[in-house]
């Protein structure tokens, strides 16, 4: 399982398969090179979390495997098209990372 970390520190962490993460990284990179922010929603079986992806956001992609995943052009094109929808791009994640929310609940 790979991990996408968004923000400084432990703001938000999304876990997903390396192949899914590689496709997402390619889409995010393409959009941010063009300075095109978009909404990204991570859905799991139990919940969903949305984040605004923009050029000043801190993003860290961590892959479980050292090998680069093969990218599917049709999938990338479909994902880029989804970023332009009002609801943005939705991806499947293994677990939502609501660490900041967990800290508030515990307090």
Backbone as ProteinMPNN parsed JSONL, in Angstrom:
{"seq_chain_A": "XXXXXXXXXXXXXXXXXXXXXXXXXXXXXXXXXXXXXXXXXXXXXXXXXXXXXXXXXXXXXXXXXXXXXXXXXXXXXXXXXXXXXXXXXXXXXXXXXXXXXXXXXXX", "coords_chain_A": {"N_chain_A": [[0.836, -1.19, 0.0], [0.516, 2.181, -0.882], [1.081, 5.621, 0.106], [-0.433, 8.791, 0.312], [0.432, 11.834, 1.495], [-0.872, 14.825, 2.665], [-0.396, 18.222, 3.134], [1.363, 19.886, 5.845], [3.124, 18.012, 8.21], [1.013, 15.749, 9.927], [-1.425, 16.235, 8.607], [-3.324, 15.146, 6.646], [-3.64, 11.827, 5.572], [-3.656, 9.41, 3.08], [-4.238, 6.096, 2.212], [-3.511, 3.81, -0.375], [-3.475, 1.503, -3.165], [-0.315, 0.991, -4.804], [-0.339, 1.28, -7.641], [-2.681, 2.786, -8.062], [-1.957, 5.076, -6.671], [0.23, 5.944, -8.203], [-1.024, 6.649, -10.618], [-2.669, 8.704, -9.662], [-0.693, 10.518, -8.776], [0.48, 11.234, -11.211], [-1.663, 12.557, -12.46], [-2.188, 14.67, -10.646], [0.269, 16.028, -10.777], [0.279, 16.849, -13.484], [-1.963, 18.57, -13.497], [-1.203, 20.538, -11.602], [1.072, 21.59, -12.772], [-0.088, 23.089, -14.729], [-1.277, 24.923, -13.201], [-3.869, 24.406, -12.169], [-6.089, 24.062, -9.865], [-7.996, 21.582, -7.978], [-10.713, 19.576, -6.631], [-10.226, 16.802, -4.565], [-11.453, 13.733, -3.622], [-11.375, 11.184, -1.278], [-12.527, 7.996, -0.924], [-13.625, 5.469, 1.252], [-14.856, 2.282, 2.419], [-16.341, 3.065, 4.595], [-16.337, 5.865, 4.868], [-15.696, 9.255, 3.663], [-13.334, 11.683, 2.532], [-12.5, 14.953, 1.653], [-10.195, 17.022, -0.113], [-8.664, 20.094, -1.077], [-6.758, 20.42, -3.826], [-4.004, 22.266, -4.632], [-1.529, 24.574, -5.969], [0.202, 25.416, -3.906], [0.099, 23.492, -2.01], [1.44, 20.977, 0.138], [2.56, 17.917, -0.88], [3.18, 14.49, -0.48], [4.228, 11.546, -1.871], [4.368, 8.222, -1.122], [5.587, 5.134, -1.872], [5.007, 1.611, -1.611], [6.489, -0.178, -3.037], [9.639, -0.281, -4.73], [9.677, -0.317, -7.432], [8.502, 1.309, -10.358], [5.131, 1.901, -11.245], [3.243, 0.785, -14.096], [1.636, 3.038, -16.238], [-1.675, 3.679, -17.307], [-2.871, 5.111, -20.113], [-5.549, 5.709, -20.937], [-6.918, 5.535, -18.524], [-5.658, 7.627, -17.109], [-6.491, 9.829, -18.66], [-9.247, 9.735, -18.217], [-9.298, 10.225, -15.479], [-8.217, 12.839, -15.372], [-10.235, 14.191, -16.737], [-12.283, 13.884, -14.862], [-11.349, 15.56, -12.823], [-12.183, 18.011, -13.609], [-14.857, 18.164, -13.119], [-17.581, 19.524, -11.152], [-17.735, 18.158, -8.705], [-15.224, 17.146, -8.551], [-12.357, 14.895, -8.5], [-12.745, 11.549, -7.556], [-11.355, 9.026, -5.586], [-10.552, 5.65, -4.62], [-9.723, 4.659, -1.391], [-7.82, 2.83, 1.015], [-8.076, 3.335, 3.714], [-9.518, 5.991, 5.472], [-7.789, 8.874, 6.541], [-8.184, 10.325, 9.264], [-6.708, 11.634, 11.231], [-6.289, 14.118, 12.497], [-8.896, 14.695, 13.264], [-9.361, 12.505, 14.966], [-7.63, 13.208, 17.036], [-8.928, 15.464, 18.054], [-11.3, 14.338, 18.997], [-10.325, 12.719, 21.012], [-9.468, 14.586, 22.815]], "CA_chain_A": [[0.0, 0.0, 0.0], [1.201, 3.459, -0.926], [0.497, 6.659, 0.945], [-0.403, 10.192, -0.077], [0.34, 12.755, 2.633], [-1.263, 16.164, 2.22], [-0.201, 19.232, 4.17], [2.559, 19.769, 6.684], [2.889, 17.146, 9.357], [0.055, 14.655, 9.749], [-2.729, 16.826, 8.305], [-4.167, 14.119, 6.031], [-2.914, 10.722, 4.967], [-4.538, 8.503, 2.346], [-3.573, 4.858, 1.814], [-4.091, 3.188, -1.566], [-2.553, 0.643, -3.9], [0.737, 1.731, -5.492], [-0.767, 1.624, -8.996], [-3.636, 3.896, -7.951], [-1.198, 6.247, -6.25], [1.036, 6.39, -9.342], [-1.933, 7.344, -11.53], [-3.055, 9.951, -9.008], [0.467, 11.42, -8.793], [0.631, 11.751, -12.577], [-2.756, 13.505, -12.701], [-1.949, 15.853, -9.815], [1.417, 16.736, -11.344], [-0.151, 17.509, -14.717], [-2.865, 19.678, -13.161], [-0.49, 21.6, -10.904], [1.956, 22.255, -13.75], [-0.924, 24.065, -15.445], [-1.888, 25.772, -12.155], [-5.297, 24.115, -12.172], [-6.488, 23.374, -8.63], [-9.206, 20.762, -8.084], [-11.145, 18.869, -5.435], [-9.93, 15.376, -4.536], [-12.179, 13.032, -2.563], [-10.941, 9.815, -1.0], [-13.647, 7.218, -0.369], [-13.415, 4.106, 1.726], [-16.149, 1.639, 2.642], [-17.061, 3.685, 5.705], [-16.357, 7.327, 4.914], [-15.015, 9.97, 2.59], [-12.662, 12.898, 2.961], [-12.161, 15.75, 0.482], [-9.155, 18.029, 0.068], [-8.478, 20.982, -2.209], [-5.399, 20.299, -4.335], [-3.581, 23.521, -5.261], [-0.088, 24.627, -6.201], [1.007, 25.642, -2.702], [-0.099, 22.365, -1.092], [2.549, 20.043, 0.3], [2.135, 16.554, -1.193], [4.243, 13.483, -0.424], [3.8, 10.238, -2.36], [5.248, 7.167, -0.622], [5.201, 3.866, -2.496], [5.477, 0.413, -0.916], [7.431, -0.844, -3.921], [10.634, 0.571, -5.376], [9.419, -0.376, -8.874], [7.483, 2.235, -10.854], [3.948, 1.25, -11.819], [2.902, 1.124, -15.472], [0.483, 3.935, -16.277], [-2.654, 3.442, -18.36], [-3.222, 6.413, -20.678], [-7.003, 5.909, -20.908], [-7.282, 5.799, -17.122], [-5.184, 8.978, -16.798], [-7.366, 10.783, -19.328], [-10.533, 9.725, -17.504], [-9.089, 10.884, -14.186], [-8.076, 14.272, -15.627], [-11.584, 14.687, -17.053], [-13.029, 13.953, -13.6], [-10.909, 16.706, -12.018], [-12.879, 19.206, -14.082], [-16.253, 18.136, -12.68], [-17.786, 20.281, -9.913], [-17.455, 17.299, -7.552], [-13.814, 16.796, -8.563], [-11.911, 13.522, -8.695], [-12.944, 10.655, -6.415], [-10.519, 7.836, -5.629], [-10.774, 4.684, -3.545], [-8.62, 4.565, -0.432], [-7.956, 1.709, 1.943], [-8.517, 3.837, 5.014], [-9.448, 7.44, 5.571], [-6.875, 9.302, 7.592], [-8.78, 11.431, 9.992], [-5.888, 11.712, 12.411], [-6.555, 15.38, 13.176], [-10.206, 14.546, 13.883], [-9.177, 11.581, 16.085], [-7.004, 13.955, 18.127], [-9.949, 16.309, 18.653], [-12.225, 13.483, 19.732], [-9.637, 12.239, 22.214], [-9.204, 15.718, 23.733]], "C_chain_A": [[0.873, 1.242, 0.0], [0.46, 4.472, -0.079], [0.642, 8.022, 0.292], [-0.554, 10.993, 1.208], [0.1, 14.146, 2.088], [-1.084, 17.125, 3.38], [1.087, 18.998, 4.935], [2.248, 18.911, 7.899], [1.918, 16.043, 9.021], [-1.339, 15.176, 9.418], [-3.702, 15.803, 7.742], [-3.288, 13.075, 5.374], [-3.921, 9.78, 4.346], [-3.733, 7.28, 1.941], [-4.306, 4.253, 0.621], [-3.041, 2.313, -2.224], [-1.538, 1.498, -4.652], [0.331, 2.155, -6.9], [-1.739, 2.785, -9.008], [-2.912, 5.186, -7.591], [-0.364, 6.808, -7.405], [0.172, 7.145, -10.353], [-2.344, 8.694, -10.945], [-1.908, 10.957, -9.054], [0.661, 12.031, -10.174], [-0.432, 12.8, -12.883], [-2.521, 14.793, -11.91], [-0.802, 16.68, -10.387], [1.033, 17.501, -12.61], [-1.033, 18.721, -14.422], [-2.104, 20.835, -12.515], [0.526, 22.301, -11.806], [1.213, 23.324, -14.519], [-1.611, 25.037, -14.482], [-3.406, 25.652, -12.151], [-5.661, 23.354, -10.905], [-7.772, 22.565, -8.854], [-9.497, 20.092, -6.744], [-10.842, 17.385, -5.586], [-10.671, 14.766, -3.35], [-11.679, 11.61, -2.481], [-12.088, 9.092, -0.311], [-13.155, 5.86, 0.099], [-14.794, 3.488, 1.903], [-17.001, 2.407, 3.647], [-17.201, 5.202, 5.639], [-15.72, 7.927, 3.674], [-14.414, 11.236, 3.171], [-12.25, 13.644, 1.699], [-11.101, 16.78, 0.841], [-9.055, 18.847, -1.218], [-7.011, 20.899, -2.61], [-5.06, 21.594, -5.072], [-2.061, 23.612, -5.245], [0.752, 24.869, -4.955], [0.85, 24.523, -1.666], [1.165, 21.508, -1.032], [2.002, 18.639, 0.1], [3.348, 15.635, -1.131], [3.63, 12.158, -0.854], [4.815, 9.212, -1.869], [4.725, 5.834, -1.146], [5.763, 2.696, -1.697], [6.551, -0.298, -1.723], [8.407, 0.161, -4.526], [10.428, 0.631, -6.888], [8.308, 0.599, -9.254], [6.339, 1.449, -11.494], [3.779, 1.679, -13.273], [1.635, 1.97, -15.454], [-0.363, 3.653, -17.504], [-3.165, 4.802, -18.856], [-4.725, 6.696, -20.612], [-7.479, 6.22, -19.491], [-6.863, 7.207, -16.715], [-6.101, 10.025, -17.412], [-8.723, 10.869, -18.645], [-10.411, 10.445, -16.162], [-8.956, 12.396, -14.364], [-9.438, 14.882, -15.945], [-12.406, 14.835, -15.775], [-12.617, 15.151, -12.747], [-11.639, 17.981, -12.401], [-14.361, 19.227, -13.722], [-16.402, 18.982, -11.412], [-17.471, 19.454, -8.656], [-15.998, 16.859, -7.498], [-13.562, 15.326, -8.817], [-12.141, 12.722, -7.425], [-12.107, 9.407, -6.626], [-10.877, 6.927, -4.464], [-9.527, 4.613, -2.682], [-8.89, 3.407, 0.518], [-8.497, 2.168, 3.285], [-8.478, 5.352, 4.996], [-8.521, 7.818, 6.71], [-7.446, 10.54, 8.253], [-8.04, 11.625, 11.304], [-6.147, 12.995, 13.194], [-7.899, 15.308, 13.896], [-10.11, 13.608, 15.08], [-8.574, 12.296, 17.29], [-8.012, 14.861, 18.831], [-10.923, 15.501, 19.498], [-11.615, 13.018, 21.046], [-9.461, 13.336, 23.248], [-10.38, 15.991, 24.633]], "O_chain_A": [[1.832, 1.352, 0.764], [-0.648, 4.216, 0.394], [1.707, 8.367, -0.22], [-1.545, 10.852, 1.924], [0.781, 14.592, 1.165], [-1.566, 16.871, 4.484], [1.804, 18.028, 4.693], [1.209, 19.081, 8.537], [1.991, 15.46, 7.939], [-2.332, 14.625, 9.892], [-4.785, 15.608, 8.293], [-2.31, 13.403, 4.702], [-4.907, 9.393, 4.975], [-2.647, 7.419, 1.379], [-5.535, 4.185, 0.593], [-1.86, 2.375, -1.879], [-1.859, 2.604, -5.089], [0.627, 3.276, -7.312], [-1.644, 3.672, -9.857], [-3.21, 6.251, -8.132], [-0.267, 8.026, -7.56], [0.596, 8.171, -10.885], [-2.363, 9.704, -11.649], [-2.134, 12.132, -9.341], [0.971, 13.216, -10.292], [-0.133, 13.823, -13.5], [-2.644, 15.888, -12.46], [-0.901, 17.904, -10.469], [1.415, 18.658, -12.785], [-0.864, 19.778, -15.031], [-2.343, 21.994, -12.853], [0.807, 23.485, -11.617], [1.789, 24.337, -14.915], [-2.421, 25.867, -14.895], [-4.128, 26.649, -12.133], [-5.554, 22.128, -10.871], [-8.531, 22.825, -9.787], [-8.651, 20.047, -5.851], [-11.161, 16.78, -6.61], [-10.533, 15.225, -2.216], [-11.573, 10.915, -3.492], [-12.562, 9.514, 0.744], [-12.371, 5.195, -0.578], [-15.799, 4.114, 1.566], [-18.229, 2.403, 3.563], [-18.086, 5.77, 6.28], [-15.271, 7.222, 2.769], [-14.904, 11.788, 4.156], [-11.709, 13.04, 0.773], [-11.098, 17.338, 1.938], [-9.33, 18.347, -2.309], [-6.126, 21.261, -1.835], [-5.746, 21.974, -6.02], [-1.389, 22.818, -4.585], [1.939, 24.542, -4.961], [1.408, 24.605, -0.572], [1.865, 21.342, -2.031], [1.096, 18.211, 0.815], [4.411, 15.958, -1.661], [2.642, 11.702, -0.279], [6.003, 9.325, -2.174], [3.58, 5.456, -0.899], [6.871, 2.779, -1.166], [7.428, -0.949, -1.155], [8.047, 1.306, -4.8], [10.947, 1.529, -7.55], [7.298, 0.703, -8.558], [6.561, 0.46, -12.193], [4.128, 2.801, -13.639], [0.679, 1.659, -14.744], [0.155, 3.418, -18.595], [-3.807, 5.543, -18.112], [-5.129, 7.807, -20.267], [-8.344, 7.072, -19.293], [-7.623, 7.91, -16.049], [-6.45, 11.005, -16.755], [-9.285, 11.956, -18.51], [-11.31, 11.183, -15.76], [-9.527, 13.157, -13.583], [-9.756, 15.972, -15.47], [-13.145, 15.808, -15.624], [-13.445, 15.703, -12.022], [-11.708, 18.924, -11.613], [-15.048, 20.211, -13.995], [-15.434, 19.138, -10.669], [-16.995, 19.998, -7.66], [-15.572, 16.263, -6.509], [-14.439, 14.601, -9.288], [-11.773, 13.163, -6.336], [-12.133, 8.801, -7.697], [-11.43, 7.369, -3.456], [-8.41, 4.517, -3.191], [-10.038, 3.054, 0.785], [-9.287, 1.467, 3.917], [-7.493, 5.938, 4.546], [-8.485, 7.138, 7.736], [-7.197, 11.665, 7.821], [-8.656, 11.763, 12.361], [-6.217, 12.966, 14.422], [-8.029, 15.806, 15.015], [-10.716, 13.881, 16.116], [-8.956, 12.029, 18.429], [-7.968, 15.015, 20.051], [-11.322, 15.927, 20.581], [-12.3, 12.933, 22.065], [-9.321, 13.048, 24.437], [-10.327, 16.902, 25.459]]}, "name": "protein", "num_of_chains": 1, "seq": "XXXXXXXXXXXXXXXXXXXXXXXXXXXXXXXXXXXXXXXXXXXXXXXXXXXXXXXXXXXXXXXXXXXXXXXXXXXXXXXXXXXXXXXXXXXXXXXXXXXXXXXXXXX"}
